[in-house]
Structure formats: structure tokens, C-alpha cells
Amino acid sequence: MGIRKTSIAIFFVVILTISISNHNVSAVTVIEKATPPPCLFLCNGFPLNNFACWRDCGLKGYYDGRCGGNPSRCCCRN
């Protein structure tokens, strides 16, 4: 019976310690806010303009560029 009382007392001490300990946790966001790709100039959507758009975006350091949207604009992508 003495071991049972000791075990219960230790259990309650552990629960009490956990309940009064400070649980303030600071959360930091790890997801960056999405930003729309930069659109450089108007284009009419023809394949030739897609090539020109791709080239201009490449010169500015982007991976790709396409004509799209309404009105049609050359938008760069990484």
C-alpha cells in the first residue's frame, strides 16, 4: 500500500509541475507571402511576342516569361 501511495503522490507532483510551468510559445511563420510575378510590358500574345517576352525576362535574371492576362502582358517567372 505504501508503494501505491508514493506512486500516486509522485504522479500528482509531476502533473502539478507540468500545469504550473510556463507554456508561452512564440510561433514564427515559415510560409512566405506569394507575390505576383512582375509584368514588364504589354504584348499581343503571338508566339513571336512570347519569345521576345522570354528573352527580356531572361535578360532581367528571370527563368521564364510568357504573355498572358487581360490586357495581355509579359510576365516573368522564376
All heavy atoms as a GROMACS GRO file, in nm:
protein
  594
    1MET      N    1   0.081  -0.118   0.000
    1MET     CA    2   0.000   0.000   0.000
    1MET      C    3   0.087   0.126   0.000
    1MET      O    4   0.049   0.225  -0.058
    1MET     CB    5  -0.092  -0.002   0.123
    1MET     CG    6  -0.194   0.105   0.121
    1MET     SD    7  -0.334   0.047   0.031
    1MET     CE    8  -0.449   0.172   0.068
    2GLY      N    9   0.207   0.118   0.065
    2GLY     CA   10   0.296   0.233   0.073
    2GLY      C   11   0.351   0.271  -0.064
    2GLY      O   12   0.367   0.389  -0.095
    3ILE      N   13   0.378   0.170  -0.147
    3ILE     CA   14   0.432   0.197  -0.280
    3ILE      C   15   0.324   0.264  -0.367
    3ILE      O   16   0.354   0.355  -0.444
    3ILE     CB   17   0.482   0.066  -0.347
    3ILE    CG1   18   0.602   0.012  -0.269
    3ILE    CG2   19   0.518   0.089  -0.491
    3ILE    CD1   20   0.650  -0.122  -0.318
    4ARG      N   21   0.201   0.221  -0.350
    4ARG     CA   22   0.092   0.277  -0.428
    4ARG      C   23   0.070   0.424  -0.392
    4ARG      O   24   0.052   0.508  -0.481
    4ARG     CB   25  -0.035   0.197  -0.401
    4ARG     CG   26  -0.150   0.240  -0.486
    4ARG     CD   27  -0.270   0.156  -0.453
    4ARG     NE   28  -0.338   0.118  -0.574
    4ARG     CZ   29  -0.446   0.046  -0.577
    4ARG    NH1   30  -0.495  -0.002  -0.465
    4ARG    NH2   31  -0.504   0.017  -0.690
    5LYS      N   32   0.072   0.458  -0.264
    5LYS     CA   33   0.056   0.597  -0.221
    5LYS      C   34   0.171   0.683  -0.271
    5LYS      O   35   0.151   0.796  -0.314
    5LYS     CB   36   0.046   0.605  -0.068
    5LYS     CG   37  -0.084   0.560  -0.013
    5LYS     CD   38  -0.086   0.580   0.138
    5LYS     CE   39  -0.219   0.536   0.196
    5LYS     NZ   40  -0.222   0.553   0.341
    6THR      N   41   0.294   0.630  -0.267
    6THR     CA   42   0.411   0.703  -0.316
    6THR      C   43   0.399   0.729  -0.466
    6THR      O   44   0.428   0.839  -0.514
    6THR     CB   45   0.540   0.625  -0.285
    6THR    OG1   46   0.544   0.595  -0.146
    6THR    CG2   47   0.662   0.704  -0.325
    7SER      N   48   0.356   0.627  -0.541
    7SER     CA   49   0.341   0.642  -0.686
    7SER      C   50   0.236   0.747  -0.720
    7SER      O   51   0.257   0.831  -0.809
    7SER     CB   52   0.302   0.509  -0.749
    7SER     OG   53   0.401   0.413  -0.728
    8ILE      N   54   0.125   0.745  -0.648
    8ILE     CA   55   0.019   0.843  -0.672
    8ILE      C   56   0.067   0.982  -0.636
    8ILE      O   57   0.041   1.079  -0.707
    8ILE     CB   58  -0.109   0.804  -0.596
    8ILE    CG1   59  -0.168   0.677  -0.658
    8ILE    CG2   60  -0.211   0.918  -0.597
    8ILE    CD1   61  -0.285   0.620  -0.582
    9ALA      N   62   0.140   0.996  -0.526
    9ALA     CA   63   0.193   1.126  -0.484
    9ALA      C   64   0.290   1.181  -0.589
    9ALA      O   65   0.284   1.299  -0.625
    9ALA     CB   66   0.260   1.115  -0.348
   10ILE      N   67   0.379   1.095  -0.638
   10ILE     CA   68   0.475   1.139  -0.742
   10ILE      C   69   0.399   1.179  -0.868
   10ILE      O   70   0.431   1.279  -0.933
   10ILE     CB   71   0.579   1.028  -0.769
   10ILE    CG1   72   0.670   1.014  -0.646
   10ILE    CG2   73   0.659   1.060  -0.894
   10ILE    CD1   74   0.767   0.898  -0.655
   11PHE      N   75   0.297   1.100  -0.905
   11PHE     CA   76   0.217   1.131  -1.023
   11PHE      C   77   0.154   1.270  -1.011
   11PHE      O   78   0.158   1.350  -1.104
   11PHE     CB   79   0.109   1.024  -1.042
   11PHE     CG   80   0.014   1.053  -1.153
   11PHE    CD1   81   0.052   1.037  -1.285
   11PHE    CD2   82  -0.115   1.097  -1.125
   11PHE    CE1   83  -0.036   1.065  -1.388
   11PHE    CE2   84  -0.204   1.125  -1.226
   11PHE     CZ   85  -0.165   1.108  -1.358
   12PHE      N   86   0.095   1.300  -0.896
   12PHE     CA   87   0.033   1.430  -0.875
   12PHE      C   88   0.135   1.543  -0.874
   12PHE      O   89   0.108   1.653  -0.921
   12PHE     CB   90  -0.052   1.431  -0.748
   12PHE     CG   91  -0.185   1.362  -0.766
   12PHE    CD1   92  -0.223   1.260  -0.681
   12PHE    CD2   93  -0.272   1.400  -0.867
   12PHE    CE1   94  -0.345   1.197  -0.697
   12PHE    CE2   95  -0.394   1.337  -0.883
   12PHE     CZ   96  -0.431   1.235  -0.798
   13VAL      N   97   0.252   1.518  -0.819
   13VAL     CA   98   0.358   1.621  -0.820
   13VAL      C   99   0.400   1.651  -0.964
   13VAL      O  100   0.418   1.767  -1.002
   13VAL     CB  101   0.478   1.576  -0.733
   13VAL    CG1  102   0.599   1.666  -0.756
   13VAL    CG2  103   0.441   1.576  -0.586
   14VAL      N  104   0.413   1.547  -1.045
   14VAL     CA  105   0.450   1.567  -1.186
   14VAL      C  106   0.341   1.646  -1.258
   14VAL      O  107   0.370   1.741  -1.331
   14VAL     CB  108   0.478   1.432  -1.254
   14VAL    CG1  109   0.489   1.447  -1.405
   14VAL    CG2  110   0.603   1.367  -1.198
   15ILE      N  111   0.216   1.609  -1.240
   15ILE     CA  112   0.104   1.680  -1.304
   15ILE      C  113   0.100   1.826  -1.258
   15ILE      O  114   0.081   1.916  -1.339
   15ILE     CB  115  -0.030   1.610  -1.273
   15ILE    CG1  116  -0.033   1.470  -1.333
   15ILE    CG2  117  -0.148   1.691  -1.323
   15ILE    CD1  118  -0.020   1.466  -1.483
   16LEU      N  119   0.120   1.851  -1.129
   16LEU     CA  120   0.120   1.987  -1.076
   16LEU      C  121   0.235   2.068  -1.136
   16LEU      O  122   0.217   2.184  -1.174
   16LEU     CB  123   0.129   1.984  -0.923
   16LEU     CG  124   0.130   2.120  -0.854
   16LEU    CD1  125  -0.005   2.186  -0.871
   16LEU    CD2  126   0.164   2.104  -0.708
   17THR      N  127   0.352   2.007  -1.145
   17THR     CA  128   0.469   2.076  -1.202
   17THR      C  129   0.444   2.114  -1.347
   17THR      O  130   0.475   2.225  -1.390
   17THR     CB  131   0.594   1.987  -1.191
   17THR    OG1  132   0.612   1.950  -1.054
   17THR    CG2  133   0.716   2.058  -1.241
   18ILE      N  134   0.387   2.021  -1.422
   18ILE     CA  135   0.359   2.049  -1.562
   18ILE      C  136   0.253   2.158  -1.576
   18ILE      O  137   0.264   2.245  -1.662
   18ILE     CB  138   0.314   1.919  -1.634
   18ILE    CG1  139   0.432   1.824  -1.645
   18ILE    CG2  140   0.258   1.950  -1.772
   18ILE    CD1  141   0.395   1.686  -1.696
   19SER      N  142   0.153   2.156  -1.491
   19SER     CA  143   0.044   2.253  -1.504
   19SER      C  144   0.087   2.395  -1.469
   19SER      O  145   0.031   2.490  -1.522
   19SER     CB  146  -0.075   2.210  -1.419
   19SER     OG  147  -0.043   2.218  -1.283
   20ILE      N  148   0.184   2.412  -1.379
   20ILE     CA  149   0.226   2.548  -1.344
   20ILE      C  150   0.349   2.595  -1.421
   20ILE      O  151   0.391   2.708  -1.406
   20ILE     CB  152   0.250   2.564  -1.193
   20ILE    CG1  153   0.342   2.458  -1.137
   20ILE    CG2  154   0.124   2.575  -1.117
   20ILE    CD1  155   0.370   2.473  -0.988
   21SER      N  156   0.405   2.510  -1.505
   21SER     CA  157   0.519   2.555  -1.584
   21SER      C  158   0.471   2.647  -1.695
   21SER      O  159   0.356   2.642  -1.738
   21SER     CB  160   0.595   2.435  -1.642
   21SER     OG  161   0.514   2.367  -1.734
   22ASN      N  162   0.558   2.732  -1.742
   22ASN     CA  163   0.524   2.832  -1.842
   22ASN      C  164   0.521   2.768  -1.981
   22ASN      O  165   0.618   2.710  -2.026
   22ASN     CB  166   0.627   2.945  -1.837
   22ASN     CG  167   0.584   3.063  -1.919
   22ASN    OD1  168   0.480   3.061  -1.981
   22ASN    ND2  169   0.666   3.166  -1.920
   23HIS      N  170   0.407   2.783  -2.050
   23HIS     CA  171   0.392   2.725  -2.184
   23HIS      C  172   0.381   2.832  -2.292
   23HIS      O  173   0.316   2.811  -2.393
   23HIS     CB  174   0.268   2.636  -2.190
   23HIS     CG  175   0.281   2.510  -2.112
   23HIS    ND1  176   0.364   2.409  -2.148
   23HIS    CD2  177   0.222   2.470  -1.997
   23HIS    CE1  178   0.355   2.311  -2.062
   23HIS    NE2  179   0.270   2.347  -1.968
   24ASN      N  180   0.442   2.947  -2.272
   24ASN     CA  181   0.439   3.051  -2.375
   24ASN      C  182   0.529   3.010  -2.491
   24ASN      O  183   0.649   2.995  -2.477
   24ASN     CB  184   0.488   3.185  -2.319
   24ASN     CG  185   0.386   3.244  -2.224
   24ASN    OD1  186   0.269   3.211  -2.232
   24ASN    ND2  187   0.432   3.329  -2.134
   25VAL      N  188   0.467   2.992  -2.606
   25VAL     CA  189   0.541   2.951  -2.725
   25VAL      C  190   0.525   3.059  -2.829
   25VAL      O  191   0.413   3.101  -2.859
   25VAL     CB  192   0.489   2.816  -2.780
   25VAL    CG1  193   0.561   2.778  -2.907
   25VAL    CG2  194   0.502   2.708  -2.675
   26SER      N  195   0.634   3.102  -2.884
   26SER     CA  196   0.631   3.205  -2.987
   26SER      C  197   0.633   3.138  -3.125
   26SER      O  198   0.727   3.068  -3.158
   26SER     CB  199   0.752   3.297  -2.971
   26SER     OG  200   0.755   3.389  -3.075
   27ALA      N  201   0.530   3.159  -3.201
   27ALA     CA  202   0.521   3.098  -3.334
   27ALA      C  203   0.572   3.195  -3.439
   27ALA      O  204   0.542   3.314  -3.436
   27ALA     CB  205   0.377   3.060  -3.363
   28VAL      N  206   0.648   3.143  -3.533
   28VAL     CA  207   0.701   3.222  -3.642
   28VAL      C  208   0.652   3.159  -3.772
   28VAL      O  209   0.660   3.038  -3.790
   28VAL     CB  210   0.856   3.223  -3.639
   28VAL    CG1  211   0.911   3.300  -3.757
   28VAL    CG2  212   0.904   3.282  -3.510
   29THR      N  213   0.601   3.240  -3.860
   29THR     CA  214   0.552   3.187  -3.986
   29THR      C  215   0.669   3.146  -4.075
   29THR      O  216   0.771   3.214  -4.080
   29THR     CB  217   0.462   3.288  -4.060
   29THR    OG1  218   0.416   3.228  -4.179
   29THR    CG2  219   0.536   3.416  -4.094
   30VAL      N  220   0.656   3.032  -4.141
   30VAL     CA  221   0.761   2.984  -4.231
   30VAL      C  222   0.717   2.990  -4.376
   30VAL      O  223   0.795   2.962  -4.465
   30VAL     CB  224   0.803   2.840  -4.195
   30VAL    CG1  225   0.872   2.835  -4.060
   30VAL    CG2  226   0.686   2.745  -4.199
   31ILE      N  227   0.592   3.026  -4.400
   31ILE     CA  228   0.541   3.036  -4.536
   31ILE      C  229   0.547   3.181  -4.579
   31ILE      O  230   0.489   3.269  -4.516
   31ILE     CB  231   0.396   2.983  -4.544
   31ILE    CG1  232   0.392   2.838  -4.500
   31ILE    CG2  233   0.341   3.000  -4.684
   31ILE    CD1  234   0.252   2.782  -4.488
   32GLU      N  235   0.619   3.205  -4.687
   32GLU     CA  236   0.630   3.341  -4.736
   32GLU      C  237   0.505   3.378  -4.816
   32GLU      O  238   0.446   3.295  -4.882
   32GLU     CB  239   0.753   3.354  -4.826
   32GLU     CG  240   0.882   3.335  -4.752
   32GLU     CD  241   1.001   3.351  -4.844
   32GLU    OE1  242   0.983   3.394  -4.959
   32GLU    OE2  243   1.111   3.320  -4.800
   33LYS      N  244   0.470   3.502  -4.808
   33LYS     CA  245   0.354   3.550  -4.880
   33LYS      C  246   0.383   3.548  -5.030
   33LYS      O  247   0.489   3.592  -5.074
   33LYS     CB  248   0.321   3.692  -4.835
   33LYS     CG  249   0.187   3.741  -4.878
   33LYS     CD  250   0.158   3.876  -4.814
   33LYS     CE  251   0.016   3.917  -4.843
   33LYS     NZ  252  -0.015   4.045  -4.782
   34ALA      N  253   0.288   3.495  -5.106
   34ALA     CA  254   0.306   3.487  -5.251
   34ALA      C  255   0.293   3.625  -5.312
   34ALA      O  256   0.205   3.702  -5.276
   34ALA     CB  257   0.204   3.393  -5.312
   35THR      N  258   0.383   3.655  -5.403
   35THR     CA  259   0.377   3.782  -5.475
   35THR      C  260   0.357   3.752  -5.623
   35THR      O  261   0.414   3.656  -5.675
   35THR     CB  262   0.507   3.863  -5.456
   35THR    OG1  263   0.617   3.784  -5.499
   35THR    CG2  264   0.525   3.903  -5.311
   36PRO      N  265   0.277   3.830  -5.689
   36PRO     CA  266   0.256   3.806  -5.831
   36PRO      C  267   0.385   3.834  -5.909
   36PRO      O  268   0.466   3.917  -5.868
   36PRO     CB  269   0.146   3.904  -5.869
   36PRO     CG  270   0.150   4.009  -5.764
   36PRO     CD  271   0.202   3.944  -5.640
   37PRO      N  272   0.403   3.765  -6.021
   37PRO     CA  273   0.524   3.788  -6.098
   37PRO      C  274   0.523   3.928  -6.159
   37PRO      O  275   0.416   3.983  -6.186
   37PRO     CB  276   0.518   3.681  -6.207
   37PRO     CG  277   0.374   3.648  -6.218
   37PRO     CD  278   0.317   3.666  -6.082
   38PRO      N  279   0.640   3.987  -6.180
   38PRO     CA  280   0.644   4.120  -6.239
   38PRO      C  281   0.604   4.113  -6.387
   38PRO      O  282   0.647   4.024  -6.460
   38PRO     CB  283   0.791   4.162  -6.223
   38PRO     CG  284   0.866   4.034  -6.213
   38PRO     CD  285   0.773   3.937  -6.147
   39CYS      N  286   0.518   4.202  -6.427
   39CYS     CA  287   0.476   4.211  -6.568
   39CYS      C  288   0.540   4.336  -6.626
   39CYS      O  289   0.516   4.447  -6.579
   39CYS     CB  290   0.325   4.214  -6.578
   39CYS     SG  291   0.249   4.062  -6.517
   40LEU      N  292   0.623   4.316  -6.730
   40LEU     CA  293   0.707   4.424  -6.779
   40LEU      C  294   0.639   4.515  -6.880
   40LEU      O  295   0.648   4.636  -6.871
   40LEU     CB  296   0.834   4.365  -6.841
   40LEU     CG  297   0.917   4.276  -6.748
   40LEU    CD1  298   1.034   4.217  -6.823
   40LEU    CD2  299   0.965   4.356  -6.629
   41PHE      N  300   0.573   4.457  -6.979
   41PHE     CA  301   0.515   4.540  -7.084
   41PHE      C  302   0.397   4.469  -7.147
   41PHE      O  303   0.377   4.350  -7.129
   41PHE     CB  304   0.620   4.575  -7.190
   41PHE     CG  305   0.688   4.455  -7.250
   41PHE    CD1  306   0.631   4.387  -7.357
   41PHE    CD2  307   0.808   4.409  -7.199
   41PHE    CE1  308   0.692   4.276  -7.412
   41PHE    CE2  309   0.870   4.298  -7.254
   41PHE     CZ  310   0.812   4.232  -7.360
   42LEU      N  311   0.319   4.544  -7.223
   42LEU     CA  312   0.204   4.486  -7.294
   42LEU      C  313   0.253   4.407  -7.414
   42LEU      O  314   0.351   4.443  -7.479
   42LEU     CB  315   0.110   4.597  -7.340
   42LEU     CG  316   0.033   4.669  -7.230
   42LEU    CD1  317  -0.042   4.788  -7.288
   42LEU    CD2  318  -0.064   4.576  -7.161
   43CYS      N  319   0.185   4.297  -7.444
   43CYS     CA  320   0.214   4.219  -7.564
   43CYS      C  321   0.083   4.165  -7.619
   43CYS      O  322  -0.017   4.161  -7.549
   43CYS     CB  323   0.314   4.106  -7.536
   43CYS     SG  324   0.264   3.994  -7.405
   44ASN      N  325   0.083   4.121  -7.746
   44ASN     CA  326  -0.042   4.078  -7.806
   44ASN      C  327  -0.062   3.928  -7.804
   44ASN      O  328  -0.157   3.878  -7.860
   44ASN     CB  329  -0.056   4.134  -7.948
   44ASN     CG  330   0.054   4.087  -8.039
   44ASN    OD1  331   0.129   3.998  -8.005
   44ASN    ND2  332   0.065   4.149  -8.155
   45GLY      N  333   0.026   3.851  -7.743
   45GLY     CA  334   0.006   3.708  -7.725
   45GLY      C  335   0.051   3.620  -7.839
   45GLY      O  336   0.037   3.499  -7.833
   46PHE      N  337   0.102   3.678  -7.947
   46PHE     CA  338   0.152   3.596  -8.058
   46PHE      C  339   0.279   3.522  -8.016
   46PHE      O  340   0.352   3.570  -7.928
   46PHE     CB  341   0.180   3.681  -8.182
   46PHE     CG  342   0.055   3.736  -8.244
   46PHE    CD1  343   0.041   3.873  -8.263
   46PHE    CD2  344  -0.048   3.653  -8.282
   46PHE    CE1  345  -0.073   3.924  -8.321
   46PHE    CE2  346  -0.163   3.704  -8.340
   46PHE     CZ  347  -0.176   3.839  -8.359
   47PRO      N  348   0.310   3.405  -8.075
   47PRO     CA  349   0.431   3.330  -8.038
   47PRO      C  350   0.559   3.411  -8.046
   47PRO      O  351   0.648   3.397  -7.964
   47PRO     CB  352   0.432   3.213  -8.136
   47PRO     CG  353   0.289   3.193  -8.171
   47PRO     CD  354   0.228   3.331  -8.172
   48LEU      N  355   0.567   3.500  -8.144
   48LEU     CA  356   0.687   3.584  -8.156
   48LEU      C  357   0.703   3.673  -8.033
   48LEU      O  358   0.812   3.692  -7.982
   48LEU     CB  359   0.679   3.668  -8.283
   48LEU     CG  360   0.802   3.753  -8.314
   48LEU    CD1  361   0.925   3.664  -8.331
   48LEU    CD2  362   0.781   3.834  -8.442
   49ASN      N  363   0.591   3.724  -7.982
   49ASN     CA  364   0.597   3.806  -7.862
   49ASN      C  365   0.631   3.722  -7.739
   49ASN      O  366   0.692   3.772  -7.646
   49ASN     CB  367   0.467   3.881  -7.841
   49ASN     CG  368   0.456   4.002  -7.932
   49ASN    OD1  369   0.556   4.051  -7.983
   49ASN    ND2  370   0.336   4.048  -7.953
   50ASN      N  371   0.589   3.595  -7.736
   50ASN     CA  372   0.629   3.508  -7.627
   50ASN      C  373   0.780   3.490  -7.624
   50ASN      O  374   0.841   3.489  -7.518
   50ASN     CB  375   0.560   3.371  -7.636
   50ASN     CG  376   0.427   3.369  -7.565
   50ASN    OD1  377   0.404   3.445  -7.472
   50ASN    ND2  378   0.338   3.284  -7.611
   51PHE      N  379   0.841   3.476  -7.742
   51PHE     CA  380   0.988   3.463  -7.747
   51PHE      C  381   1.054   3.592  -7.699
   51PHE      O  382   1.150   3.589  -7.621
   51PHE     CB  383   1.035   3.429  -7.889
   51PHE     CG  384   1.184   3.420  -7.899
   51PHE    CD1  385   1.252   3.310  -7.849
   51PHE    CD2  386   1.257   3.523  -7.954
   51PHE    CE1  387   1.389   3.302  -7.856
   51PHE    CE2  388   1.395   3.517  -7.962
   51PHE     CZ  389   1.461   3.406  -7.912
   52ALA      N  390   1.002   3.705  -7.744
   52ALA     CA  391   1.057   3.835  -7.702
   52ALA      C  392   1.040   3.853  -7.551
   52ALA      O  393   1.130   3.901  -7.482
   52ALA     CB  394   0.990   3.948  -7.778
   53CYS      N  395   0.926   3.810  -7.502
   53CYS     CA  396   0.900   3.820  -7.357
   53CYS      C  397   0.997   3.730  -7.280
   53CYS      O  398   1.054   3.772  -7.179
   53CYS     CB  399   0.755   3.780  -7.331
   53CYS     SG  400   0.705   3.790  -7.159
   54TRP      N  401   1.015   3.607  -7.326
   54TRP     CA  402   1.108   3.513  -7.263
   54TRP      C  403   1.250   3.571  -7.260
   54TRP      O  404   1.320   3.565  -7.160
   54TRP     CB  405   1.106   3.381  -7.339
   54TRP     CG  406   1.209   3.284  -7.296
   54TRP    CD1  407   1.204   3.202  -7.188
   54TRP    CD2  408   1.335   3.258  -7.359
   54TRP    NE1  409   1.318   3.126  -7.180
   54TRP    CE2  410   1.401   3.160  -7.284
   54TRP    CE3  411   1.397   3.310  -7.472
   54TRP    CZ2  412   1.526   3.112  -7.318
   54TRP    CZ3  413   1.523   3.262  -7.506
   54TRP    CH2  414   1.585   3.164  -7.429
   55ARG      N  415   1.292   3.630  -7.374
   55ARG     CA  416   1.426   3.688  -7.384
   55ARG      C  417   1.442   3.807  -7.288
   55ARG      O  418   1.541   3.817  -7.217
   55ARG     CB  419   1.451   3.732  -7.528
   55ARG     CG  420   1.590   3.788  -7.550
   55ARG     CD  421   1.608   3.832  -7.695
   55ARG     NE  422   1.735   3.896  -7.714
   55ARG     CZ  423   1.759   4.024  -7.686
   55ARG    NH1  424   1.664   4.100  -7.639
   55ARG    NH2  425   1.879   4.075  -7.707
   56ASP      N  426   1.345   3.897  -7.287
   56ASP     CA  427   1.354   4.014  -7.200
   56ASP      C  428   1.357   3.975  -7.052
   56ASP      O  429   1.432   4.032  -6.973
   56ASP     CB  430   1.238   4.110  -7.226
   56ASP     CG  431   1.249   4.179  -7.361
   56ASP    OD1  432   1.359   4.178  -7.419
   56ASP    OD2  433   1.147   4.232  -7.408
   57CYS      N  434   1.276   3.876  -7.016
   57CYS     CA  435   1.277   3.830  -6.877
   57CYS      C  436   1.410   3.763  -6.843
   57CYS      O  437   1.462   3.781  -6.733
   57CYS     CB  438   1.162   3.733  -6.853
   57CYS     SG  439   1.000   3.814  -6.849
   58GLY      N  440   1.466   3.688  -6.938
   58GLY     CA  441   1.597   3.626  -6.916
   58GLY      C  442   1.706   3.729  -6.894
   58GLY      O  443   1.794   3.710  -6.809
   59LEU      N  444   1.700   3.837  -6.968
   59LEU     CA  445   1.799   3.944  -6.952
   59LEU      C  446   1.787   4.012  -6.815
   59LEU      O  447   1.884   4.067  -6.764
   59LEU     CB  448   1.783   4.048  -7.063
   59LEU     CG  449   1.824   4.000  -7.203
   59LEU    CD1  450   1.790   4.106  -7.307
   59LEU    CD2  451   1.972   3.965  -7.208
   60LYS      N  452   1.668   4.009  -6.758
   60LYS     CA  453   1.647   4.069  -6.625
   60LYS      C  454   1.672   3.970  -6.512
   60LYS      O  455   1.651   4.001  -6.397
   60LYS     CB  456   1.507   4.126  -6.616
   60LYS     CG  457   1.486   4.243  -6.710
   60LYS     CD  458   1.363   4.321  -6.671
   60LYS     CE  459   1.344   4.439  -6.759
   60LYS     NZ  460   1.439   4.546  -6.737
   61GLY      N  461   1.714   3.844  -6.545
   61GLY     CA  462   1.751   3.747  -6.444
   61GLY      C  463   1.642   3.648  -6.406
   61GLY      O  464   1.659   3.573  -6.311
   62TYR      N  465   1.533   3.648  -6.480
   62TYR     CA  466   1.425   3.552  -6.453
   62TYR      C  467   1.443   3.428  -6.538
   62TYR      O  468   1.510   3.429  -6.641
   62TYR     CB  469   1.288   3.616  -6.480
   62TYR     CG  470   1.254   3.724  -6.382
   62TYR    CD1  471   1.276   3.858  -6.414
   62TYR    CD2  472   1.202   3.695  -6.258
   62TYR    CE1  473   1.247   3.959  -6.324
   62TYR    CE2  474   1.172   3.795  -6.168
   62TYR     CZ  475   1.195   3.926  -6.201
   62TYR     OH  476   1.166   4.025  -6.111
   63TYR      N  477   1.379   3.319  -6.495
   63TYR     CA  478   1.390   3.190  -6.563
   63TYR      C  479   1.303   3.183  -6.688
   63TYR      O  480   1.340   3.121  -6.787
   63TYR     CB  481   1.350   3.079  -6.465
   63TYR     CG  482   1.348   2.941  -6.524
   63TYR    CD1  483   1.466   2.874  -6.552
   63TYR    CD2  484   1.228   2.880  -6.555
   63TYR    CE1  485   1.464   2.748  -6.608
   63TYR    CE2  486   1.225   2.754  -6.610
   63TYR     CZ  487   1.344   2.689  -6.638
   63TYR     OH  488   1.341   2.564  -6.693
   64ASP      N  489   1.184   3.244  -6.684
   64ASP     CA  490   1.088   3.230  -6.793
   64ASP      C  491   1.001   3.354  -6.800
   64ASP      O  492   0.991   3.431  -6.705
   64ASP     CB  493   1.002   3.106  -6.766
   64ASP     CG  494   0.919   3.065  -6.887
   64ASP    OD1  495   0.947   3.112  -6.998
   64ASP    OD2  496   0.825   2.984  -6.869
   65GLY      N  497   0.938   3.372  -6.913
   65GLY     CA  498   0.844   3.481  -6.931
   65GLY      C  499   0.742   3.446  -7.037
   65GLY      O  500   0.776   3.385  -7.138
   66ARG      N  501   0.616   3.480  -7.014
   66ARG     CA  502   0.508   3.450  -7.108
   66ARG      C  503   0.412   3.568  -7.115
   66ARG      O  504   0.395   3.641  -7.019
   66ARG     CB  505   0.427   3.328  -7.062
   66ARG     CG  506   0.505   3.203  -7.048
   66ARG     CD  507   0.522   3.136  -7.180
   66ARG     NE  508   0.605   3.016  -7.157
   66ARG     CZ  509   0.659   2.950  -7.252
   66ARG    NH1  510   0.644   2.984  -7.375
   66ARG    NH2  511   0.733   2.845  -7.225
   67CYS      N  512   0.345   3.578  -7.231
   67CYS     CA  513   0.238   3.675  -7.246
   67CYS      C  514   0.110   3.615  -7.189
   67CYS      O  515   0.079   3.499  -7.216
   67CYS     CB  516   0.217   3.709  -7.393
   67CYS     SG  517   0.351   3.805  -7.464
   68GLY      N  518   0.039   3.690  -7.111
   68GLY     CA  519  -0.086   3.641  -7.055
   68GLY      C  520  -0.162   3.749  -6.984
   68GLY      O  521  -0.112   3.859  -6.962
   69GLY      N  522  -0.286   3.717  -6.951
   69GLY     CA  523  -0.370   3.811  -6.879
   69GLY      C  524  -0.456   3.894  -6.972
   69GLY      O  525  -0.455   3.876  -7.093
   70ASN      N  526  -0.530   3.984  -6.912
   70ASN     CA  527  -0.615   4.074  -6.990
   70ASN      C  528  -0.607   4.212  -6.928
   70ASN      O  529  -0.657   4.232  -6.818
   70ASN     CB  530  -0.759   4.023  -6.989
   70ASN     CG  531  -0.848   4.100  -7.084
   70ASN    OD1  532  -0.799   4.178  -7.164
   70ASN    ND2  533  -0.978   4.079  -7.072
   71PRO      N  534  -0.543   4.308  -6.984
   71PRO     CA  535  -0.477   4.304  -7.115
   71PRO      C  536  -0.352   4.215  -7.110
   71PRO      O  537  -0.294   4.196  -7.004
   71PRO     CB  538  -0.441   4.448  -7.143
   71PRO     CG  539  -0.423   4.510  -7.008
   71PRO     CD  540  -0.523   4.438  -6.919
   72SER      N  541  -0.314   4.163  -7.225
   72SER     CA  542  -0.200   4.072  -7.234
   72SER      C  543  -0.071   4.143  -7.199
   72SER      O  544  -0.036   4.244  -7.260
   72SER     CB  545  -0.194   4.015  -7.376
   72SER     OG  546  -0.099   3.912  -7.382
   73ARG      N  547  -0.003   4.090  -7.098
   73ARG     CA  548   0.125   4.148  -7.052
   73ARG      C  549   0.231   4.041  -7.049
   73ARG      O  550   0.202   3.923  -7.030
   73ARG     CB  551   0.110   4.206  -6.911
   73ARG     CG  552   0.020   4.324  -6.902
   73ARG     CD  553   0.027   4.380  -6.759
   73ARG     NE  554  -0.026   4.513  -6.754
   73ARG     CZ  555   0.043   4.624  -6.781
   73ARG    NH1  556   0.169   4.616  -6.812
   73ARG    NH2  557  -0.014   4.742  -6.775
   74CYS      N  558   0.355   4.083  -7.061
   74CYS     CA  559   0.469   3.992  -7.049
   74CYS      C  560   0.502   3.979  -6.900
   74CYS      O  561   0.546   4.075  -6.837
   74CYS     CB  562   0.588   4.048  -7.125
   74CYS     SG  563   0.736   3.949  -7.105
   75CYS      N  564   0.477   3.861  -6.844
   75CYS     CA  565   0.501   3.837  -6.702
   75CYS      C  566   0.618   3.740  -6.684
   75CYS      O  567   0.621   3.634  -6.748
   75CYS     CB  568   0.376   3.781  -6.635
   75CYS     SG  569   0.239   3.899  -6.636
   76CYS      N  570   0.711   3.775  -6.598
   76CYS     CA  571   0.831   3.694  -6.575
   76CYS      C  572   0.810   3.599  -6.459
   76CYS      O  573   0.736   3.628  -6.366
   76CYS     CB  574   0.950   3.785  -6.546
   76CYS     SG  575   0.985   3.902  -6.678
   77ARG      N  576   0.879   3.483  -6.464
   77ARG     CA  577   0.870   3.383  -6.358
   77ARG      C  578   1.008   3.330  -6.326
   77ARG      O  579   1.094   3.324  -6.412
   77ARG     CB  580   0.782   3.266  -6.403
   77ARG     CG  581   0.640   3.303  -6.432
   77ARG     CD  582   0.562   3.184  -6.472
   77ARG     NE  583   0.598   3.145  -6.609
   77ARG     CZ  584   0.533   3.058  -6.682
   77ARG    NH1  585   0.428   2.998  -6.633
   77ARG    NH2  586   0.571   3.030  -6.804
   78ASN      N  587   1.025   3.289  -6.201
   78ASN     CA  588   1.150   3.224  -6.159
   78ASN      C  589   1.139   3.076  -6.172
   78ASN      O  590   1.042   3.016  -6.171
   78ASN     CB  591   1.185   3.260  -6.016
   78ASN     CG  592   1.249   3.396  -6.006
   78ASN    OD1  593   1.313   3.441  -6.100
   78ASN    ND2  594   1.230   3.461  -5.897
   0.00000   0.00000   0.00000
